[in-house]
Amino acid sequence: MLHEAGATTHAAPFAARFRSPFSRNTQFLSPDRKQTIFQIRLHQVGLVHAAVDPSKANGEQIKRMQFELYVHRIEIEGSSVLGFS
């Protein structure tokens, strides 16, 4: 599903790399970046759809893309201060 009205197909080569599910971790660090406050683990993430938002040629606006993902399982680990166990 890489084609949508108003979207270009430039996302197709990018999306092809992410057809197989993968896992990722995201850590949220303290302001001094020395301690992990909490982390989110995403398991079996896959790309459902990717599209480049329409824009004007030679415009000064930032090019934007939209991604639709699925996630099989999410784990949150973190500080009890935030209410996570």
C-alpha atoms as an extended CHARMM CRD file, in Angstrom:
* protein
*
        85  EXT
         1         1  MET       CA              0.0000000000        0.0000000000        0.0000000000  PROA      1               0.0000000000
         2         2  LEU       CA              2.4320000000        2.6700000000       -1.1270000000  PROA      2               0.0000000000
         3         3  HSD       CA              0.1160000000        4.5650000000       -3.4230000000  PROA      3               0.0000000000
         4         4  GLU       CA             -2.3470000000        7.1360000000       -2.1830000000  PROA      4               0.0000000000
         5         5  ALA       CA             -4.0220000000       10.1340000000       -3.7830000000  PROA      5               0.0000000000
         6         6  GLY       CA             -1.7630000000       13.1610000000       -3.5560000000  PROA      6               0.0000000000
         7         7  ALA       CA              1.2840000000       11.1250000000       -2.4880000000  PROA      7               0.0000000000
         8         8  THR       CA              4.3050000000       10.3710000000       -4.6170000000  PROA      8               0.0000000000
         9         9  THR       CA              5.9880000000        6.9930000000       -4.9390000000  PROA      9               0.0000000000
        10        10  HSD       CA              9.4220000000        8.1550000000       -3.7150000000  PROA      10              0.0000000000
        11        11  ALA       CA              8.6730000000        6.3050000000       -0.4860000000  PROA      11              0.0000000000
        12        12  ALA       CA              8.6640000000        2.9410000000       -2.2730000000  PROA      12              0.0000000000
        13        13  PRO       CA             12.4610000000        2.2740000000       -2.1280000000  PROA      13              0.0000000000
        14        14  PHE       CA             12.5280000000        3.3140000000        1.5430000000  PROA      14              0.0000000000
        15        15  ALA       CA              9.5250000000        1.1790000000        2.4320000000  PROA      15              0.0000000000
        16        16  ALA       CA             10.9570000000       -1.8760000000        0.6830000000  PROA      16              0.0000000000
        17        17  ARG       CA             13.7290000000       -2.0180000000        3.3150000000  PROA      17              0.0000000000
        18        18  PHE       CA             11.1640000000       -2.2900000000        6.1310000000  PROA      18              0.0000000000
        19        19  ARG       CA              8.8060000000       -4.9600000000        4.8570000000  PROA      19              0.0000000000
        20        20  SER       CA             10.1010000000       -7.5050000000        7.3850000000  PROA      20              0.0000000000
        21        21  PRO       CA              9.1790000000       -6.8820000000       11.0410000000  PROA      21              0.0000000000
        22        22  PHE       CA             11.9470000000       -5.6350000000       13.3420000000  PROA      22              0.0000000000
        23        23  SER       CA             12.3680000000       -4.6750000000       17.0210000000  PROA      23              0.0000000000
        24        24  ARG       CA             13.6180000000       -1.3920000000       18.4790000000  PROA      24              0.0000000000
        25        25  ASN       CA             14.3320000000        0.2020000000       21.8690000000  PROA      25              0.0000000000
        26        26  THR       CA             13.9150000000        3.8750000000       22.7060000000  PROA      26              0.0000000000
        27        27  GLN       CA             15.5230000000        5.2350000000       25.8760000000  PROA      27              0.0000000000
        28        28  PHE       CA             14.4180000000        8.4520000000       27.5500000000  PROA      28              0.0000000000
        29        29  LEU       CA             17.4090000000        9.9530000000       29.3370000000  PROA      29              0.0000000000
        30        30  SER       CA             17.8090000000       12.3440000000       32.2460000000  PROA      30              0.0000000000
        31        31  PRO       CA             18.7430000000       15.9510000000       31.3450000000  PROA      31              0.0000000000
        32        32  ASP       CA             22.4340000000       15.1660000000       31.9010000000  PROA      32              0.0000000000
        33        33  ARG       CA             22.0950000000       12.1320000000       29.5920000000  PROA      33              0.0000000000
        34        34  LYS       CA             23.8040000000        9.8370000000       32.1150000000  PROA      34              0.0000000000
        35        35  GLN       CA             20.8030000000        7.9220000000       33.4380000000  PROA      35              0.0000000000
        36        36  THR       CA             17.9740000000        6.1500000000       31.6400000000  PROA      36              0.0000000000
        37        37  ILE       CA             14.6650000000        7.3090000000       33.1000000000  PROA      37              0.0000000000
        38        38  PHE       CA             12.6280000000        4.7290000000       31.1810000000  PROA      38              0.0000000000
        39        39  GLN       CA             12.7130000000        2.8100000000       27.9440000000  PROA      39              0.0000000000
        40        40  ILE       CA             10.1320000000        1.5770000000       25.5000000000  PROA      40              0.0000000000
        41        41  ARG       CA             10.7130000000       -1.6820000000       23.6290000000  PROA      41              0.0000000000
        42        42  LEU       CA              8.7590000000       -2.2400000000       20.4400000000  PROA      42              0.0000000000
        43        43  HSD       CA              8.6260000000       -5.8380000000       19.2120000000  PROA      43              0.0000000000
        44        44  GLN       CA              7.7670000000       -6.9330000000       15.6880000000  PROA      44              0.0000000000
        45        45  VAL       CA              7.3040000000       -3.4600000000       14.2280000000  PROA      45              0.0000000000
        46        46  GLY       CA              6.3080000000       -3.3870000000       10.5820000000  PROA      46              0.0000000000
        47        47  LEU       CA              5.5390000000       -0.7740000000        7.9800000000  PROA      47              0.0000000000
        48        48  VAL       CA              1.9780000000       -0.7300000000        6.6710000000  PROA      48              0.0000000000
        49        49  HSD       CA              2.1410000000        2.4470000000        4.5750000000  PROA      49              0.0000000000
        50        50  ALA       CA              4.5910000000        5.2450000000        3.7270000000  PROA      50              0.0000000000
        51        51  ALA       CA              3.8220000000        8.3710000000        1.7080000000  PROA      51              0.0000000000
        52        52  VAL       CA              5.4330000000       11.7040000000        0.9050000000  PROA      52              0.0000000000
        53        53  ASP       CA              3.0920000000       14.5810000000        1.6910000000  PROA      53              0.0000000000
        54        54  PRO       CA              2.3520000000       16.8670000000       -1.2600000000  PROA      54              0.0000000000
        55        55  SER       CA              4.5000000000       20.0100000000       -1.4560000000  PROA      55              0.0000000000
        56        56  LYS       CA              5.2380000000       22.8210000000       -3.8670000000  PROA      56              0.0000000000
        57        57  ALA       CA              8.3100000000       22.6790000000       -6.0730000000  PROA      57              0.0000000000
        58        58  ASN       CA             11.1420000000       24.9170000000       -4.8430000000  PROA      58              0.0000000000
        59        59  GLY       CA              9.1440000000       25.7110000000       -1.7240000000  PROA      59              0.0000000000
        60        60  GLU       CA             10.8780000000       26.5680000000        1.5260000000  PROA      60              0.0000000000
        61        61  GLN       CA              8.7300000000       24.2880000000        3.6280000000  PROA      61              0.0000000000
        62        62  ILE       CA             10.1410000000       21.1210000000        5.1380000000  PROA      62              0.0000000000
        63        63  LYS       CA              9.3800000000       17.9450000000        3.1960000000  PROA      63              0.0000000000
        64        64  ARG       CA              7.2390000000       15.6150000000        5.3000000000  PROA      64              0.0000000000
        65        65  MET       CA              6.4380000000       11.9170000000        5.1580000000  PROA      65              0.0000000000
        66        66  GLN       CA              3.7130000000        9.9100000000        6.8050000000  PROA      66              0.0000000000
        67        67  PHE       CA              4.2820000000        6.3980000000        8.1330000000  PROA      67              0.0000000000
        68        68  GLU       CA              1.7060000000        3.9050000000        9.3200000000  PROA      68              0.0000000000
        69        69  LEU       CA              3.2180000000        1.1520000000       11.4740000000  PROA      69              0.0000000000
        70        70  TYR       CA              1.9900000000       -1.8660000000       13.3630000000  PROA      70              0.0000000000
        71        71  VAL       CA              3.4810000000       -3.1000000000       16.6380000000  PROA      71              0.0000000000
        72        72  HSD       CA              2.8970000000       -6.6170000000       17.9120000000  PROA      72              0.0000000000
        73        73  ARG       CA              4.0470000000       -5.9890000000       21.5040000000  PROA      73              0.0000000000
        74        74  ILE       CA              5.2060000000       -2.9920000000       23.5770000000  PROA      74              0.0000000000
        75        75  GLU       CA              7.1690000000       -3.1950000000       26.8350000000  PROA      75              0.0000000000
        76        76  ILE       CA              7.8090000000       -0.2030000000       29.0790000000  PROA      76              0.0000000000
        77        77  GLU       CA             10.5820000000       -0.4120000000       31.6650000000  PROA      77              0.0000000000
        78        78  GLY       CA             11.4640000000        2.4650000000       33.8770000000  PROA      78              0.0000000000
        79        79  SER       CA             11.7320000000        4.3640000000       37.0500000000  PROA      79              0.0000000000
        80        80  SER       CA              9.1330000000        3.8270000000       39.7500000000  PROA      80              0.0000000000
        81        81  VAL       CA              9.0270000000        7.6360000000       39.9990000000  PROA      81              0.0000000000
        82        82  LEU       CA              7.0650000000        7.6360000000       36.7520000000  PROA      82              0.0000000000
        83        83  GLY       CA              4.7930000000        4.8390000000       37.9160000000  PROA      83              0.0000000000
        84        84  PHE       CA              6.4780000000        2.1200000000       35.8420000000  PROA      84              0.0000000000
        85        85  SER       CA              7.6510000000       -1.1070000000       37.4110000000  PROA      85              0.0000000000
